Amino acid sequence: MFWVIAAYGTIAAVGFRLFVPESVPRRGESGFSMQTLLRNKAELLSDRRFLGYLLCMLFIACGLFAFVSLSPFLLMEHMGVRKDHFGYLYGLAITGFIVGTILSGRLHGRVPGRRLVGIGLAIIGAHVMFALAAAGVMRPAALIAPHFVYLIGMGLLMPQSVVAALGPVPHIAATATALMGFLQVTCSATLVTLLGFFQEGGQVLVAFTMCVVSLGALLAYSALVLGPRPPPRGSAPPPTVGSVP
């Protein structure tokens, strides 16, 4: 598996170097200084909407990694799924992500991106998976079917969240995308490591974790993304009551 990943990474790196042109027409040396990087990251994290979309993606990615890390053990050890059948089940679930991304592309421009993110979060709730786990339904479908729906919502909201998050910060888009990717992988890896100490929780643990991260994403969306849009950077504040125009 690691040899395949290494080969894929090498091919991707060579392909980008040969066929993808540099998007920044003129790069200054200051862009590579630690002081500039820290200042750009501080600017990003102080932007309410960027932070809201970032947290939505971060929470949902954590739920995905939690399922990916624990579901093989649950399906093969607890539910008796054959090892040569596990790939088919997970491949079936992954088609949910494909469906979600197709819908995201088709609806982009017709439906506001912020609304598509909200629809994705509404679909993504893992409460059905948790209800089945709490009721003791120990069947592969009790994991795969809800995860299929989870991935539809994830495929719907992830592309829209990236576009919406980068919209206000085009001048530091590279730093923004790097920060989003780093935090998603780091937080997901930390969560998976912690869950490894509680594997006896089994199906209930996976479902409960996905419910918690779904709720966290919904709270971030409600608190930071919804509401009046902030004024453009550099614009004058609206006049207060009694002020002279």
Residue pairs with C-beta under 8 A, 6 or more apart in sequence:
24 174
30 36
37 175
40 172
40 175
41 175
41 179
43 169
43 172
44 50
44 51
44 169
44 172
44 175
44 176
44 179
45 51
47 168
47 169
48 224
48 230
49 164
49 165
49 168
49 224
49 225
49 229
49 230
50 165
50 168
50 169
50 176
51 220
51 224
52 220
52 221
52 223
52 224
52 225
53 117
53 161
53 162
53 164
53 165
53 225
54 165
54 179
54 180
54 183
55 216
55 217
55 220
55 224
56 117
56 121
56 157
56 161
56 217
56 220
56 221
56 225
57 157
57 158
57 161
57 162
57 165
57 180
57 184
58 183
58 184
58 187
59 213
59 214
59 216
59 217
59 220
60 124
60 153
60 154
60 157
60 158
60 213
60 214
60 217
61 184
61 185
61 187
61 188
62 184
62 187
62 188
62 191
62 209
62 213
63 126
63 150
63 209
63 210
63 213
63 214
64 150
64 151
64 154
64 188
65 188
65 189
65 191
65 192
66 188
66 191
66 192
66 195
66 206
66 209
66 210
66 213
67 143
67 147
67 150
67 206
67 210
69 192
69 195
69 196
70 195
70 199
70 205
70 206
71 90
71 143
71 147
71 206
72 86
73 199
74 143
74 202
74 203
74 206
75 81
75 86
75 89
75 140
75 143
76 82
76 83
76 86
78 138
78 202
78 203
79 138
79 139
79 140
79 143
81 89
81 140
89 140
89 144
90 144
92 144
92 148
93 144
93 147
93 148
93 151
94 151
95 148
96 147
96 148
96 149
96 150
96 151
96 152
96 155
97 151
97 152
97 154
97 155
98 155
99 152
99 155
100 120
100 151
100 152
100 153
100 154
100 155
100 156
100 157
101 155
101 156
101 158
101 159
102 155
103 152
103 155
103 156
104 116
104 120
104 155
104 156
104 157
104 158
104 159
104 160
105 159
107 116
108 116
108 159
108 160
108 163
111 119
113 160
113 163
113 164
114 160
114 164
114 225
114 226
116 156
116 157
116 160
117 156
117 157
117 160
117 161
117 164
117 221
117 225
118 221
118 226
119 153
119 156
119 157
120 153
120 154
120 155
120 156
120 157
120 158
120 160
121 153
121 157
121 214
121 217
121 218
121 221
122 153
123 149
123 152
123 153
123 156
124 149
124 150
124 152
124 153
124 154
124 157
124 214
124 217
125 153
125 211
125 214
125 218
126 146
126 150
126 207
126 210
126 211
126 214
127 211
128 146
128 149
129 142
129 143
129 146
129 147
129 150
129 206
129 207
129 210
129 211
130 204
130 207
130 208
130 210
130 211
132 142
132 146
132 207
133 142
133 203
133 204
133 206
133 207
133 208
134 204
134 207
138 203
142 203
143 203
143 206
146 207
150 210
150 214
162 177
162 180
164 225
165 176
165 180
166 173
166 176
166 177
168 233
169 176
191 209
195 205
195 209
198 205
199 205
201 208
231 237
231 238
239 245
